[in-house]
Amino acid sequence: MLRQVDAPAAAPAGAGTGKSVDWRPRLTKAKGQTKHAALTERIIADIDSGVLKPMDRMPTHRDLARDLGLSVQTVSLSYREAERLGYLSGEIGRGTFVRARVTERAGRLMLDRNPDEAVDLSIVRGVYTKAHEQASRAVLAALAGADNDAFLSSCRPIAGLDPHREAARAWLAPLGVEAGIERILVTNGAAHGLFLALSCIVRAGDVVLTENLTDHGVIGLANVLGFSLKGLPTDEEGVLPEAFEAACLAGSPRALVLIPTLNNPTSHVAGAVRREALAAIARRYGVFVIEDEVYKPLVDTPLPAISQMVPDLGFFVTSFTKAVLTGLRVGYLVVPPHYFIRAASILRVTSWSGSYLLAEIAARWIEDGTAQRLLAVQREEAQARQALVARLLGPHVASTHPLSLCAWLNVPPHWTEDGLVRSLAERRVAVTPSDPFIAGSNHGGGIRICLGGHFSPATLAQALTTVRQTFEQLPPVFDIGAIG
């Protein structure tokens, strides 16, 4: 079962305390520049220079307006723009906080490390076994000997070929989604589907809600599409309904984006009652719900889809990349009935369509049972790898799930996240700190380790042992300030 710590870990050394800062900037307004643009520029400059630190609470709109001789509206516009750019995060009922920025160094550790140089536990991916290799070779051999004109010479329909979308219906049904092909689009993975869903409904300046720790993809999309992302408090089942309702009462959020099943990075799973509560609130306030359910196939317990409870407001996204085969970048997006034309038009201008070749492989595997067999392998391997985590890292685990492909670890009091990441990298193990996942405060921080990939049990066990041994060591001299 999922385990969640009650008390958050200590704030990283060098981070803000969460208390309001006594910040009274001196504004310099260029010719023709608006006051709110000048204030936004100063906020960003002071965050980049370290004057304002991650987790610092900004002065209230009213207090800063009084101190600087500005209108409250001017300060509000500046805070909102800084939120949109990813520098600040507004928390309902608590204030506005400086967000931890995703550093170039953290990005390199998470995305670009050569797996030959380190055991890469920094990227969530599906397990890869001999069964995956054999299935891949078999389908490619079958395609080589078949007449492929139907899907290799086609370029329409944009939403995907009808046989591929019929196969999608069969895949979606066990996930709690019943939809005709007139509502299904084939995408190039779940990230692509999430982009399409948000592009359908969100405009620059809109408020979008999500978990306080969530997949970095939606955080990146906030910068691309220009919406303001606000993280909501969570527990072991994800977003708290009362926090969602408070956010709806405090403003007019456009959408709630969430990962209800095996959230990345915390692995929480929302039960049926929690999903129904969130759906009721979304219905009451007219808030769109986008379910990123890329991990849902891994869970063998039936769980309802929130999007089915709010059919006019709900988008459902899933793919094969985590549950079946990482390289099979095929996803399915289910849209509300009146959004199909809009979604298809955005799909056309971004990639024309999903890849018909990959969609054909997915359809064949759904029809002949290969997808289900590989899904069973993923579940079995995830359970075995999580058992290793429990045995080797048990006291350090903040939250995880027996079927999750990752685990969220507490940072020992004598370490900082950055210090741990550096020290593990020196020991040839790559992990990810909390920076890329932060959408809201009160998350406690942590380190994410990922368990997928082509690891032997011995290799993974050695890497997890290295993590444990590093956690239990005192930090090196360059991090000694963290001890206090």
Buried (B, 14 or more C-beta within 10 A) or exposed (E): EBBBBEEBBBBBBEBBEBEBBEBEBEBEEEEEEEBBBBBBBBBBEBBEEEBBBBBBBBBBBEBBBEBBEBEBEBBBBBBBBBBBBBBBBBBBEBBBBBBBBBEEBBBEBBEEBEEEEBBBBBBBBBBBBEBBEEBBEBBEEEBEEEEEEEBEEEEEBBBBBEBBBBBBBEBBEEBBBEBEBEBBBBBBBBBBBBBBBBBBBBEEEBBBBBBBBBBBBBBBBBEEBBBBBBBBBBBBBBBBBEBBBBBBEEBEBBBBBBBBBBBBBBBBBBBEEBBBBBBBBBBEBEBBBBBBBBBBBBBEEEBBBBBBBBEEBBBBBBBBBBBBBBBBBBBBBBBBEEBBEBBBEBBEEBBEBBBBEBBBBBBBBBEBEBBBEBBEBBBEBBEBBBEBBBEBBEEBBBBBBBBBBBBBBBBBEBBBBBBBBBBBBEBBBBBBBBBBBBBBBBBBBBBBBBBBBBBEEEEBBBBBBBBBEBBEEEBEEEBEEBEE
